[in-house]
């Protein structure tokens, strides 16, 4: 049976309903998961610091090369395989281009199928924009090497969704539908690379910090369970005219964080990429310039800039 690439919300919700019947017990379990996650990430960060200071030895890590010129050099060969990486960037910095280039190179160069989960763009707009770089995702979708998952309707849902006699809150419905959609479509094409672009609108549904943290953990867990190397994008929220910015909750929960920004250098603005953190990877925290051309993104790992 051929499934439509759009998320079938009622079907996905019925599959996910058992997950939300635990009531209070589920809230307690989520709290425990948050506390355990904090402990695990703290130990991982401590190990990374020891490794970088020479007190520990960084193990050999299987990597997913991006195929993006200059980027793999910064990442010691690519993203750690099976990890969830967050790209943080302002408008026009090329987040969607970088993630799409990551998927295209995976299919064309490394033989790894990919899925793009869109919480913003429609399929028609996405295919038209990516065709400007010569990336024909529509043909790859027909060949079952690529899947486009249109999750944008999640942003326009009412406060409650009724399934039969049961009412489900928008927030629970959104995250469960998204998770089930990712699981279904990645299994269909055996995806080894997954992109979620952007998670911002979904995360903003959770103004309360504990609920937001739990929702992000649920999404990260779901992505990890696919076994794929996954990229999520979110918006860069600056703190003012300087380069300082507000650290976002999702940065603490992702396994790696890459910042893409437009930095003022002298009297001009330059696109700058910086690896803020990356599990199991020596970090080059120096901001490196990059450019966007008709071929996609190219990073210049040897060049240094000085931001005002």
C-alpha angles and dihedrals in degrees: 000000000000115000122211112243091233116091111262096215101192094049093045093048093051088055091049099042095096088064093066101042093084093085112183093003090060091054090051091048091049090052090051090048091052092050093046091048091052090052093048094048091047091054091047092051091049090052091050091052091049091049093050092047093052096251093108136031121244107230122228107269129203107237139201107222115218095207087218110136111255097359098090089052089059091046097050091248103332143309116325105265116255094014129124113238125192121214111202117193147143125245114297096017094116104251094145091044093052094047092046091049087051090054096043093049089047091057100037102036107023103028094238118140118227142202129207116205110198122200091169119024127059120235093251093053093045094051092047093050095046091048087068086072092046092255107141102193092163091066091047090051090054088052090052092242094111136037128197112203111196105207095156093109087071088078093059100048122124122250091265133023121209120215105182106308094339124096118208122194116243093242095053091043093050099051095040093048091048093049093048091047092052092047094049099047098040089053092049094059099024091241117203094181126046131182127194110194117212120353092180098095091047095048093049089064086075109064091164110085099222093049091047092050091049092049092051091047090051091052094045090048091050091050092048090052090059088067089225129124103252135200124197124187129209137169123272110238111200126203096218142307092321128081090258115109143176113271108231126222094238090060090066093050100045119086092230137015128204120185120210116188147153105245127191112238111181106313096336137070122236132189109246132189123198131179104223095180139344126182116237091005134105104242126230100197094180112116109246125199122239137180137213116222137158088283095054128250127350122186123205104215096180098050123091129202132195113221119211 
